[in-house]
Amino acid sequence: MNIGIIGAGHIGSALAVRLVSLGHSVRIANSRGPETLTDVAQKTGATPATAREAARHADLIVVTIPLKNIPDLPQDLFEGVGAEVPVIDTSNYYPMLRDGQIPELQSGDLTESEWVQQHLGRPVVKVFNNIYADHLEHKGQPAGTPGRIALPVASDDNAAKQQVMKLVEELGFDAVDDGTLHESWRQQPGTPSYGADMPAGKLREHLASLGTERTEAQRAEFAANHAAQEQEMKNQGAQL
């Protein structure tokens, strides 16, 4: 496939390395322009591009930028891009470390990817947000390998979700259906599946145990967990 990656950070670069190694043609973009991506191109094998170029030449698009920067993407980013082209959202909300407070996400009414979908104006598929970039690049395994890591995949567009789940499997991970974007709170930071590298059976069991509608008790618990995670990352000088 022709794949466009918008965002050349840890997740974007890890995906580029793996996708190029699998034979896909990858264009990668950042906010500073393709001339700043020489090192990324050498590391990943992807072709530097503008965000518009990455999107318009793609059979599948990955948006993997800080959540706070989503509204700054070009308004015509998807001009000329067919409605059948899946758009992956990998974002996580880090109010303390990076994004500041986004009121619509503080209330808990919207999931992170529902907010992204509203801003992009087209359906998105939530995946690759709950795995470390190093694990994404190095820990994919053949299907059937005991303990193979499973990744939750959520979307309101079932056809796009199925395409993305096939790509997840190709990358060496078991794809587990996490329902709609409204249910994708189950894979957000602060939840037990975040960064946990669960196998498929355990992940499915865990997601089912949470239910589909987030309760106020769950929202408060996971928000507190996330705040503690952010504080620990801040103490360690983590770079997102």
Sequence and secondary structure as in RCSB ss.txt:
>XXXX:A:sequence
MNIGIIGAGHIGSALAVRLVSLGHSVRIANSRGPETLTDVAQKTGATPATAREAARHADLIVVTIPLKNIPDLPQ
DLFEGVGAEVPVIDTSNYYPMLRDGQIPELQSGDLTESEWVQQHLGRPVVKVFNNIYADHLEHKGQPAGTPGRIA
LPVASDDNAAKQQVMKLVEELGFDAVDDGTLHESWRQQPGTPSYGADMPAGKLREHLASLGTERTEAQRAEFAAN
HAAQEQEMKNQGAQL
>XXXX:A:secstr
 EEEEE  SHHHHHHHHHHHHTT EEEEE SS GGG HHHHHHH  EE  HHHHHHT SEEEE S GGGGGGS T
TTTTT  TTS EEE     IIIII   HHHHSSSS HHHHHHHHHTS  EE SSSS HHHHHH    TT TT BE
EEEEES HHHHHHHHHHHHHTT EEEE  SGGGGGGGSTTSTTTT   BHHHHHHHHHHH SS  HHHHHHHHHH
HHHHHHHHHHTT   
